[in-house]
Amino acid sequence: MLMHQLLIDGAWRHPDDIALRWVDRSKVLSYGEAVTEMEKLAGALASLGVKKGDRVSVFAHNGMDYLIAMLGAWRIGAISALVNVKFADELPYYFADHTPTVVIYTHDMLEPMMRAASGVPSIRHLICMDGSQEGALSLPELMAANLQAPSDPWDETAIAHLSYTSGTTGKPKGACLAHEPTVRAARCIAERLQIVRNDVSFGPTALSSSYQLVANLLPPLAKGASVNVMGGWTQTTGWDAMDALGATAFVANPTLLEEVLAESRLRGKSPGNLRYGLSGGGPVPPTLKIAWRDELALPLVESFGQSELGGFMALGFPRLERNDTKIARVGQPLPDKEVHIVGADDKPVPTGTVGEIVLRGGFMAGYWGKPEKTAEATRGDWLRTGDLGLIDSDGFVTMRGRRSELIEVDGVRWFPRDVEEALAALPGVRQAALIGVADAALGMRPVAFLTLKDGATFNAASMKSAISGQVAYDLHALSIEIAEELPMTPTGKIAKAELAARYAEAA
C-alpha cells in the first residue's frame, strides 16, 4: 500500500471524521477534506513539472500546509525531503544533497532558503506557504486554482520520503523510505499501541523527523483516528491544548514528557483522556517511566528506532509495568522486523548478552546518493544500527547506547547510560549526560553534565558516593558539572558531540 492511501481509505470509510488538526491555528480537516486538499497540492506540483521520483523539499514550521505538502508529493510519486528549520545555516548542504525540483517553505525562512537555493540548478520553483514573495509562487493561489492531479503512478516499491539522520557521526544522510515497508511498519505500530478510530494522537515535535511520520501520522491514519500537530509548544499551552482536545496519545520526546508530568503535578491531574505517552528520539530515564506510572497512572511507552527504519525496531506496550527491574526495557521487536544481537564476528550472542543490534525486514532502500555508506550499513542484507543492546529471555530489547558513545576509561569500557540513569534518579536531578574527554593518563576521562530542578542543591562528592554502589565502574575519575541547559537535537536527544565541543572550548 501507499502512504497516502491510508488517508484515501479513511475518507472512503468515514469522510466526515477529523483526520488532521493544526493545533496552533485551530485548523481542522476531515478525512474527505484532507483528500481534497491533497489532490489540489498534487495538481499544483504536477502543473509545475514535478514528476515521479522528483524531490519536493519542505522547509517550514509544523502546520497543516506541511502535512498536505507531504501527502501531495506522495500522491504524484514524488519524494518528500524534509529539513528542520533549525538547520537553516546548513540548508545549502541539504539542497545540494537531494537536489530538489521544488521547495515549499514558510515566509520567515525566505532569506536562508533563497541563499541556499541560488546555488542549486535543479530547483525550478519556490513556493511560499504564506502567500507570494519575490521570486516565489503563492501556495494559497496554487491551491485555489484547483488544478487537476494526474493519475496515481501507484508504485509501492518507490521511495516516498527522505528522512535525514541526525548527523552525530558525520554529515546527515538521507535515508530513503519506500511506501510499502513504511506502511507495513505503521500498521504494526498501530496494532502494538492498540490505536482505534476514536483515538486522538497529539504530536508537537518537529514534522521533519521520521519519528512523527511513523508515530503520530501514519499509524493513526491506518486506524481512522485523528492526527494533531503543534508548532508552538510550551509546557502550559501544550498541556491546555491536549486537555481541550481530549488527546488520548501524546507522541513526544523525554523532555516534553517530563514537562507534561511537571504540569500535571501542578494541576493535580493528567491532560485530556490520555491513555499513554509515547517517547522517541532518545532513551527514556526509568525514573520518568516510574513517575508516569505512579503519579499519573499512565504507561510511558518507549520506542526504539532511527531514521533508517521507517518504523521501530522495538516498541513497548500501552500498559503499566509494575516490576521496576523490568521498566528500563524498551519492548519486543515488532512483527515486521527480525531483530538479532551480534558480536564483533557478526554471530548471534547468547540471550542477555550485550552486542550490536541488527535487523532485517522493512528498512530503508538506502542512503540518497551514497552507495558506499548504504553498503556499509546494510552489509549482508542486515541493517547495522550501530546501537548496542540486549534481548532477554522474554524477547524484550534493552538499549545500552550508541557504539560511538562508549567511553573507555583506563582500559574499562563504560556505558554512559548506566551513569546517566543512576544520576537522573537522584533527588533534584532533571537531566544527566556523560561524555568522554581525552586524558593522557586514562585515555578518556568521564565527565557528567547535570541540569537541576528548581531549588535543588549540588554536591558532586555526595552524588558520586550515592551512585557508587549502583554502577560497575570506579568513579574516582568521574567529574560532575552543572549546566544551565543541555544542547538538544531537533528530535529531543541530548547532542553529546556539541556538549563535548562546548566543554573543549571552555577548557
C-alpha positions as CSV (number, residue, x, y, z in Angstrom):
1,M,0.0,0.0,0.0
2,L,1.0,3.6,-0.5
3,M,1.4,6.0,2.4
4,H,-1.3,8.5,1.2
5,Q,-3.7,5.6,0.5
6,L,-4.3,5.4,4.3
7,L,-5.9,8.8,4.1
8,I,-7.9,7.9,1.0
9,D,-9.2,4.7,2.6
10,G,-10.2,6.7,5.7
11,A,-12.2,9.1,3.5
12,W,-14.0,6.2,1.9
13,R,-15.0,4.7,5.2
14,H,-15.8,7.9,7.3
15,P,-15.3,11.1,5.3
16,D,-16.6,13.4,8.0
17,D,-14.3,12.2,10.8
18,I,-11.5,14.6,11.7
19,A,-8.2,13.4,10.1
20,L,-5.8,16.3,10.6
21,R,-5.7,19.3,13.0
22,W,-3.2,22.1,13.2
23,V,-3.5,23.0,16.9
24,D,-1.8,26.4,16.8
25,R,-4.4,27.8,14.3
26,S,-7.3,25.6,15.2
27,K,-7.4,24.4,11.5
28,V,-9.2,21.1,11.0
29,L,-9.6,18.9,8.0
30,S,-11.9,15.9,7.9
31,Y,-10.7,12.8,6.0
32,G,-12.8,13.9,3.0
33,E,-11.5,17.4,3.1
34,A,-7.9,16.3,3.6
35,V,-8.1,14.2,0.4
36,T,-9.4,17.2,-1.5
37,E,-6.5,19.3,-0.3
38,M,-4.0,16.6,-1.1
39,E,-5.4,16.4,-4.7
40,K,-5.1,20.2,-5.0
41,L,-1.5,20.1,-3.9
42,A,-0.7,17.2,-6.2
43,G,-2.3,19.1,-9.1
44,A,-0.3,22.2,-8.3
45,L,3.0,20.3,-8.2
46,A,2.2,18.4,-11.4
47,S,1.5,21.7,-13.1
48,L,5.0,22.9,-12.2
49,G,6.5,19.8,-13.8
50,V,7.1,17.7,-10.8
51,K,7.0,14.0,-11.7
52,K,7.6,10.7,-10.1
53,G,11.0,10.5,-8.3
54,D,11.5,14.2,-8.1
55,R,12.3,15.6,-4.7
56,V,10.0,18.2,-3.1
57,S,11.8,19.9,-0.2
58,V,9.7,21.1,2.7
59,F,11.4,23.7,4.9
60,A,8.8,25.0,7.4
61,H,7.4,25.0,10.9
62,N,4.8,22.4,11.9
63,G,1.4,23.1,10.4
64,M,-1.4,21.9,8.1
65,D,0.4,23.0,4.9
66,Y,3.3,20.9,5.9
67,L,1.2,17.8,6.1
68,I,-0.6,18.5,2.9
69,A,2.7,19.1,1.1
70,M,4.0,15.7,2.1
71,L,0.7,14.0,1.1
72,G,0.6,15.9,-2.3
73,A,4.2,14.9,-3.1
74,W,3.5,11.2,-2.4
75,R,0.3,11.4,-4.4
76,I,2.1,12.0,-7.7
77,G,5.0,9.7,-6.9
78,A,7.4,12.5,-5.9
79,I,9.7,12.2,-2.8
80,S,9.2,14.5,0.2
81,A,12.5,15.7,1.5
82,L,12.2,17.4,4.9
83,V,14.7,19.8,6.5
84,N,14.3,21.1,10.0
85,V,14.1,24.9,10.2
86,K,16.8,24.8,13.0
87,F,19.2,23.8,10.3
88,A,18.9,27.0,8.2
89,D,22.6,27.5,8.2
90,E,23.2,24.0,6.8
91,L,20.4,24.3,4.2
92,P,22.9,24.5,1.2
93,Y,24.2,21.1,2.2
94,Y,20.7,19.5,2.2
95,F,19.7,21.1,-1.1
96,A,23.0,20.0,-2.8
97,D,22.5,16.5,-1.4
98,H,19.0,15.7,-2.6
99,T,18.7,18.3,-5.5
100,P,15.0,19.2,-5.2
101,T,12.8,20.3,-8.1
102,V,10.5,22.4,-5.9
103,V,11.0,23.9,-2.4
104,I,7.9,24.6,-0.3
105,Y,8.8,26.9,2.6
106,T,7.4,29.2,5.3
107,H,7.7,33.0,4.8
108,D,10.1,33.7,7.7
109,M,12.7,31.3,6.1
110,L,12.9,33.3,2.9
111,E,16.5,34.6,3.4
112,P,18.3,31.3,4.2
113,M,16.1,29.5,1.7
114,M,17.0,31.9,-1.2
115,R,20.6,31.9,-0.2
116,A,20.7,28.1,-0.4
117,A,18.6,27.7,-3.5
118,S,20.7,30.1,-5.5
119,G,23.4,27.5,-5.9
120,V,21.2,24.6,-6.9
121,P,20.3,24.5,-10.6
122,S,17.8,21.6,-10.1
123,I,15.4,24.0,-8.2
124,R,12.8,25.2,-10.7
125,H,10.2,26.7,-8.4
126,L,10.0,28.1,-4.9
127,I,6.6,28.0,-3.2
128,C,5.8,30.1,-0.1
129,M,3.1,28.7,2.2
130,D,2.0,32.1,3.3
131,G,1.5,33.9,0.0
132,S,3.6,35.3,-2.8
133,Q,7.1,36.6,-2.1
134,E,9.6,37.9,-4.6
135,G,10.9,35.0,-6.6
136,A,8.4,32.6,-5.2
137,L,4.9,31.4,-6.0
138,S,2.0,31.6,-3.6
139,L,0.8,28.2,-2.2
140,P,-2.7,29.6,-1.4
141,E,-3.1,30.8,-5.0
142,L,-1.9,27.5,-6.4
143,M,-4.4,25.6,-4.2
144,A,-7.2,28.0,-5.2
145,A,-6.6,27.2,-8.8
146,N,-7.8,23.6,-8.1
147,L,-5.5,22.1,-10.8
148,Q,-6.2,18.5,-11.9
149,A,-3.8,15.9,-10.5
150,P,-2.5,13.2,-12.8
151,S,-3.3,9.6,-12.3
152,D,-1.5,7.9,-9.3
153,P,1.7,6.1,-10.5
154,W,1.0,3.5,-7.8
155,D,4.4,2.1,-7.1
156,E,4.6,0.5,-3.7
157,T,8.4,0.0,-4.0
158,A,9.1,3.6,-4.9
159,I,10.9,5.9,-2.5
160,A,8.4,8.3,-0.9
161,H,10.3,10.0,1.9
162,L,13.8,11.2,2.6
163,S,14.4,11.0,6.3
164,Y,17.7,12.7,7.3
165,T,19.8,11.2,10.1
166,S,20.9,13.4,13.0
167,G,24.5,13.6,11.8
168,T,26.1,12.6,15.1
169,T,28.8,10.6,13.3
170,G,29.3,12.8,10.2
171,K,27.2,14.7,7.7
172,P,23.5,13.9,7.8
173,K,22.4,11.2,5.3
174,G,19.1,11.0,3.6
175,A,17.5,7.6,4.4
176,C,15.2,6.6,1.6
177,L,11.9,5.2,2.9
178,A,9.7,3.4,0.4
179,H,5.9,3.2,0.6
180,E,5.1,-0.4,1.3
181,P,7.6,-1.3,4.1
182,T,6.8,2.0,5.8
183,V,3.0,1.4,5.7
184,R,3.5,-2.1,6.9
185,A,5.6,-0.8,9.8
186,A,2.9,1.8,10.6
187,R,0.2,-0.8,10.7
188,C,2.3,-3.0,13.1
189,I,2.9,0.1,15.3
190,A,-0.9,0.8,15.3
191,E,-1.6,-2.7,16.4
192,R,1.0,-2.6,19.2
193,L,-0.3,0.7,20.5
194,Q,-3.9,-0.6,20.2
195,I,-5.0,2.5,18.3
196,V,-8.6,2.7,17.4
197,R,-10.8,5.1,15.4
198,N,-11.7,7.4,18.3
199,D,-8.1,8.0,19.4
200,V,-6.7,11.5,19.3
201,S,-3.0,11.5,18.7
202,F,-1.1,14.6,19.7
203,G,2.5,15.3,18.4
204,P,4.3,18.6,19.0
205,T,7.8,17.6,17.9
206,A,9.2,18.5,14.5
207,L,7.5,17.0,11.5
208,S,10.9,16.9,9.7
209,S,11.8,13.9,11.9
210,S,10.8,10.4,10.8
211,Y,9.6,9.9,14.3
212,Q,6.5,12.0,13.6
213,L,5.9,10.1,10.4
214,V,5.8,6.6,12.0
215,A,4.4,7.6,15.4
216,N,2.0,10.4,15.0
217,L,0.9,10.4,11.4
218,L,0.7,7.0,9.6
219,P,-0.4,4.7,12.5
220,P,-3.4,6.8,13.5
221,L,-4.4,7.3,9.8
222,A,-4.2,3.5,9.4
223,K,-6.9,3.2,12.0
224,G,-9.0,6.2,11.1
225,A,-8.0,8.2,14.2
226,S,-7.2,11.9,14.3
227,V,-3.8,13.4,14.0
228,N,-2.8,16.6,15.8
229,V,0.3,18.6,15.2
230,M,1.6,21.7,17.1
231,G,4.4,24.1,16.4
232,G,4.4,26.5,19.4
233,W,4.7,24.1,22.3
234,T,5.2,25.3,25.8
235,Q,4.6,23.3,29.0
236,T,1.4,25.3,29.7
237,T,-0.1,25.8,26.3
238,G,0.7,22.3,25.2
239,W,-1.0,20.8,28.3
240,D,-4.0,23.1,27.8
241,A,-4.3,22.0,24.1
242,M,-4.2,18.3,25.0
243,D,-6.7,18.7,27.7
244,A,-9.1,20.7,25.5
245,L,-8.9,18.2,22.6
246,G,-9.2,15.1,24.8
247,A,-5.9,13.7,23.5
248,T,-5.6,10.0,24.1
249,A,-1.9,9.6,22.9
250,F,1.0,12.0,23.5
251,V,3.8,11.5,20.9
252,A,6.8,13.3,22.1
253,N,10.4,13.1,23.5
254,P,11.7,12.7,27.0
255,T,12.0,16.4,27.5
256,L,8.3,17.1,26.7
257,L,7.1,14.1,28.6
258,E,8.9,15.5,31.6
259,E,7.1,18.8,31.1
260,V,3.7,17.1,30.9
261,L,4.5,15.3,34.2
262,A,5.6,18.6,35.8
263,E,2.4,20.5,34.6
264,S,0.2,17.6,35.7
265,R,1.7,17.8,39.2
266,L,0.8,21.5,39.3
267,R,-2.8,20.9,38.2
268,G,-3.4,17.7,40.1
269,K,-4.4,15.6,37.0
270,S,-3.2,14.5,33.6
271,P,-4.5,16.3,30.5
272,G,-7.3,15.1,28.2
273,N,-8.2,11.5,28.1
274,L,-4.6,10.2,27.9
275,R,-4.2,6.5,27.9
276,Y,-0.4,6.6,27.2
277,G,2.6,8.7,26.4
278,L,4.9,7.6,23.6
279,S,8.6,8.6,23.7
280,G,11.2,8.6,20.8
281,G,14.3,10.5,19.8
282,G,16.4,9.3,22.8
283,P,16.5,6.9,25.7
284,V,13.9,7.4,28.4
285,P,15.1,7.5,32.0
286,P,13.5,4.8,34.1
287,T,12.7,7.4,36.7
288,L,10.4,9.2,34.2
289,K,8.6,5.9,33.3
290,I,8.1,5.2,37.0
291,A,6.8,8.8,37.7
292,W,4.3,8.5,34.9
293,R,3.2,5.1,36.2
294,D,3.0,6.1,39.9
295,E,1.8,9.7,39.7
296,L,-0.3,9.8,36.5
297,A,-1.3,6.1,36.5
298,L,-0.3,6.1,32.8
299,P,2.1,4.0,30.8
300,L,5.0,5.8,29.2
301,V,5.7,3.6,26.1
302,E,9.3,3.7,24.8
303,S,10.1,3.4,21.1
304,F,13.4,2.4,19.7
305,G,14.1,3.4,16.2
306,Q,16.2,5.5,13.8
307,S,15.9,7.4,10.6
308,E,16.9,4.4,8.5
309,L,13.9,2.3,9.7
310,G,10.7,3.9,8.7
311,G,9.3,2.3,11.8
312,F,10.7,0.9,15.1
313,M,12.9,-2.0,15.8
314,A,11.3,-2.4,19.2
315,L,8.3,-0.8,20.9
316,G,6.7,-1.1,24.4
317,F,3.1,-1.9,25.1
318,P,0.5,0.6,26.3
319,R,0.2,-1.0,29.7
320,L,1.7,-0.3,33.1
321,E,4.8,-2.2,34.0
322,R,4.7,-2.9,37.8
323,N,8.1,-4.5,38.0
324,D,10.8,-1.8,38.5
325,T,13.5,-4.2,37.5
326,K,12.0,-4.5,34.0
327,I,10.9,-0.9,33.5
328,A,14.2,0.0,31.6
329,R,13.3,-2.4,28.8
330,V,12.0,-0.9,25.6
331,G,9.8,-3.6,24.4
332,Q,9.6,-6.5,22.0
333,P,10.5,-6.3,18.3
334,L,7.6,-5.5,16.0
335,P,6.2,-8.2,13.7
336,D,7.7,-6.6,10.6
337,K,11.3,-6.7,11.9
338,E,13.6,-9.6,12.6
339,V,16.0,-8.3,15.3
340,H,19.2,-10.0,16.4
341,I,22.1,-9.1,18.8
342,V,25.5,-9.9,17.3
343,G,29.1,-9.8,18.4
344,A,32.2,-8.4,16.6
345,D,32.2,-11.5,14.4
346,D,28.6,-10.9,13.3
347,K,27.5,-14.0,15.0
348,P,24.5,-14.0,17.4
349,V,25.4,-13.7,21.1
350,P,23.7,-15.6,24.0
351,T,20.4,-14.3,25.4
352,G,21.0,-11.4,27.7
353,T,24.4,-10.5,26.3
354,V,25.2,-7.0,25.0
355,G,26.1,-6.7,21.4
356,E,25.2,-4.7,18.3
357,I,21.5,-4.6,17.3
358,V,21.0,-5.7,13.7
359,L,17.8,-6.3,11.8
360,R,16.2,-7.3,8.6
361,G,12.7,-6.9,7.2
362,G,11.5,-3.4,6.5
363,F,14.1,-0.7,6.5
364,M,15.4,2.0,4.1
365,A,16.1,1.4,0.5
366,G,19.5,3.1,1.1
367,Y,21.1,6.5,1.7
368,W,20.3,9.0,-1.0
369,G,23.3,9.3,-3.4
370,K,25.6,7.4,-1.0
371,P,26.0,3.8,-2.2
372,E,29.2,3.2,-0.2
373,K,27.5,4.2,3.0
374,T,24.5,2.2,2.1
375,A,26.6,-0.9,1.5
376,E,28.4,-0.4,4.8
377,A,25.1,0.0,6.8
378,T,23.3,-2.9,5.1
379,R,26.1,-5.5,4.8
380,G,24.7,-8.9,4.3
381,D,21.1,-7.6,3.9
382,W,21.0,-6.7,7.6
383,L,20.7,-3.1,8.8
384,R,23.7,-2.4,11.1
385,T,22.2,0.0,13.6
386,G,25.3,1.0,15.5
387,D,23.3,0.6,18.7
388,L,24.3,-1.7,21.5
389,G,21.7,-3.6,23.5
390,L,20.5,-7.0,24.6
391,I,17.4,-9.2,24.2
392,D,16.2,-11.1,27.3
393,S,14.5,-14.4,27.6
394,D,11.1,-12.7,27.3
395,G,12.2,-11.3,23.9
396,F,12.4,-7.7,25.2
397,V,15.0,-5.3,23.9
398,T,17.0,-3.2,26.3
399,M,19.2,-0.5,24.8
400,R,22.6,0.3,26.3
401,G,23.7,3.1,24.0
402,R,25.3,4.0,20.7
403,R,28.6,2.2,20.0
404,S,30.1,5.6,19.0
405,E,29.3,6.9,22.5
406,L,31.1,4.3,24.5
407,I,33.9,5.6,26.8
408,E,37.0,3.6,27.5
409,V,38.4,4.8,30.9
410,D,41.8,3.3,31.8
411,G,41.0,0.2,29.8
412,V,37.5,-0.3,31.1
413,R,34.5,0.2,28.8
414,W,31.8,2.5,30.2
415,F,28.2,2.5,29.0
416,P,27.2,6.2,29.5
417,R,23.6,5.3,30.1
418,D,24.5,3.4,33.3
419,V,25.9,6.5,34.9
420,E,23.2,8.8,33.4
421,E,20.3,6.8,34.8
422,A,21.9,6.5,38.2
423,L,22.5,10.2,38.4
424,A,19.0,11.0,37.0
425,A,17.5,9.0,39.8
426,L,19.0,11.3,42.5
427,P,16.7,13.9,44.1
428,G,16.8,17.2,42.3
429,V,18.5,16.0,39.1
430,R,16.5,16.8,35.9
431,Q,18.8,15.6,33.1
432,A,22.2,13.8,33.0
433,A,24.6,13.3,30.1
434,L,28.0,11.6,30.2
435,I,30.8,12.3,27.7
436,G,34.4,11.3,27.5
437,V,37.3,13.8,27.1
438,A,40.8,13.0,26.1
439,D,43.1,12.3,29.0
440,A,46.8,11.5,28.9
441,A,46.7,9.0,31.8
442,L,43.3,7.4,31.4
443,G,42.8,7.6,27.6
444,M,39.3,9.1,28.2
445,R,38.1,10.9,31.3
446,P,34.4,10.7,32.1
447,V,32.5,14.0,32.6
448,A,28.9,14.1,33.6
449,F,26.7,17.2,33.0
450,L,23.6,17.7,35.0
451,T,20.7,20.1,34.9
452,L,18.8,20.5,38.2
453,K,15.3,21.0,39.2
454,D,14.3,24.4,40.7
455,G,15.6,24.7,44.2
456,A,17.9,21.7,44.1
457,T,21.3,21.8,45.5
458,F,24.5,20.4,44.1
459,N,27.4,18.5,45.7
460,A,29.5,16.4,43.4
461,A,31.1,14.3,46.0
462,S,27.9,13.2,47.6
463,M,26.4,12.4,44.2
464,K,29.3,10.2,43.3
465,S,29.0,8.5,46.7
466,A,25.3,8.0,46.2
467,I,25.6,6.2,42.9
468,S,28.9,4.3,43.6
469,G,27.0,1.1,44.5
470,Q,24.7,1.3,41.5
471,V,27.2,1.2,38.7
472,A,30.0,-1.2,38.0
473,Y,32.7,1.4,37.4
474,D,35.4,3.0,39.5
475,L,34.0,6.5,39.9
476,H,37.2,8.2,41.1
477,A,37.9,9.6,37.6
478,L,34.4,10.9,37.2
479,S,33.8,14.6,37.4
480,I,30.3,16.2,37.6
481,E,29.5,19.6,36.2
482,I,26.3,21.6,36.3
483,A,24.8,23.1,33.1
484,E,22.0,25.6,32.9
485,E,20.8,23.6,29.9
486,L,22.0,20.8,27.7
487,P,22.2,21.1,23.9
488,M,19.5,19.1,22.2
489,T,19.0,17.7,18.7
490,P,15.7,18.6,16.9
491,T,14.4,15.2,17.9
492,G,14.9,15.9,21.6
493,K,18.1,13.9,22.1
494,I,21.0,15.3,24.1
495,A,23.6,16.5,21.5
496,K,26.6,14.9,23.1
497,A,29.0,15.9,20.3
498,E,28.0,19.6,20.8
499,L,28.3,19.2,24.6
500,A,31.8,17.8,24.2
501,A,32.8,20.6,21.8
502,R,31.5,23.2,24.3
503,Y,33.5,21.6,27.1
504,A,36.7,21.5,25.0
505,E,36.2,25.2,24.1
506,A,35.7,26.2,27.7
507,A,38.7,24.2,28.8
